[in-house]
């Protein structure tokens, strides 16, 4: 099993995190891990995202990666901060080759058959389907995945606690990304842990 597949199979849902304040980072990570979601994707969409990664890395049991990695410079910054895996919204040759050279588990975003074919040419067969709902939802992924029996996916974007089970029921889906687990604002750690526990149970 490849390193990225191991990460994808760790839990049925990967929390997709947009954290504005570093002071909440460790406690959010602790609540998610306690709820059963160990793999945490910190998106590089905020000024303090790299520091959030560093803080979450200190939480026992957490496997912390960087999302919204757009180029080789962001990759280098994410790795310097200690990211254990890398997620990008799209697939480019430059970023893919840099991630492979760094030997870091890498999950690029795809939206079309051409994206998948380009990824396969570069040696990849695990992808993020993004943005999942905006790209046509479950019918679209089923149609796109059909010719590529070797490929597996983590749909992300617009998925909710209510729709996640339907996505996870697809043979081509190993896990899904979820931004619903940690709403914006001051975190309610009890609610976050409960949401994580419910999401973790989807794989049982």
Secondary structure as the mmCIF struct_conf table of DSSP 4:
data_model
#
loop_
_struct_conf.conf_type_id
_struct_conf.id
_struct_conf.beg_label_comp_id
_struct_conf.beg_label_asym_id
_struct_conf.beg_label_seq_id
_struct_conf.end_label_comp_id
_struct_conf.end_label_asym_id
_struct_conf.end_label_seq_id
HELX_RH_AL_P HELX_RH_AL_P1 UNK A 3 UNK A 8
TURN_TY1_P TURN_TY1_P1 UNK A 9 UNK A 9
BEND BEND1 UNK A 10 UNK A 10
BEND BEND2 UNK A 12 UNK A 12
STRN STRN1 UNK A 13 UNK A 17
BEND BEND3 UNK A 20 UNK A 20
HELX_RH_3T_P HELX_RH_3T_P1 UNK A 22 UNK A 24
HELX_RH_AL_P HELX_RH_AL_P2 UNK A 25 UNK A 35
TURN_TY1_P TURN_TY1_P2 UNK A 36 UNK A 36
STRN STRN2 UNK A 39 UNK A 43
TURN_TY1_P TURN_TY1_P3 UNK A 44 UNK A 45
BEND BEND4 UNK A 46 UNK A 46
TURN_TY1_P TURN_TY1_P4 UNK A 47 UNK A 48
HELX_RH_AL_P HELX_RH_AL_P3 UNK A 49 UNK A 56
TURN_TY1_P TURN_TY1_P5 UNK A 57 UNK A 58
BEND BEND5 UNK A 59 UNK A 59
TURN_TY1_P TURN_TY1_P6 UNK A 60 UNK A 61
STRN STRN3 UNK A 63 UNK A 67
BEND BEND6 UNK A 68 UNK A 68
BEND BEND7 UNK A 71 UNK A 71
HELX_RH_AL_P HELX_RH_AL_P4 UNK A 72 UNK A 80
TURN_TY1_P TURN_TY1_P7 UNK A 81 UNK A 82
BEND BEND8 UNK A 84 UNK A 84
STRN STRN4 UNK A 85 UNK A 87
BEND BEND9 UNK A 89 UNK A 90
HELX_RH_AL_P HELX_RH_AL_P5 UNK A 93 UNK A 102
TURN_TY1_P TURN_TY1_P8 UNK A 103 UNK A 103
STRN STRN5 UNK A 105 UNK A 110
BEND BEND10 UNK A 112 UNK A 112
HELX_RH_AL_P HELX_RH_AL_P6 UNK A 113 UNK A 121
TURN_TY1_P TURN_TY1_P9 UNK A 122 UNK A 123
STRN STRN6 UNK A 126 UNK A 129
TURN_TY1_P TURN_TY1_P10 UNK A 130 UNK A 136
HELX_RH_AL_P HELX_RH_AL_P7 UNK A 137 UNK A 145
TURN_TY1_P TURN_TY1_P11 UNK A 146 UNK A 147
TURN_TY1_P TURN_TY1_P12 UNK A 149 UNK A 150
STRN STRN7 UNK A 152 UNK A 155
BEND BEND11 UNK A 157 UNK A 158
TURN_TY1_P TURN_TY1_P13 UNK A 161 UNK A 163
HELX_RH_AL_P HELX_RH_AL_P8 UNK A 164 UNK A 168
TURN_TY1_P TURN_TY1_P14 UNK A 169 UNK A 169
BEND BEND12 UNK A 170 UNK A 170
TURN_TY1_P TURN_TY1_P15 UNK A 171 UNK A 172
STRN STRN8 UNK A 173 UNK A 178
BEND BEND13 UNK A 179 UNK A 179
TURN_TY1_P TURN_TY1_P16 UNK A 180 UNK A 181
BEND BEND14 UNK A 182 UNK A 182
BEND BEND15 UNK A 184 UNK A 186
HELX_RH_AL_P HELX_RH_AL_P9 UNK A 189 UNK A 200
HELX_RH_3T_P HELX_RH_3T_P2 UNK A 201 UNK A 203
#
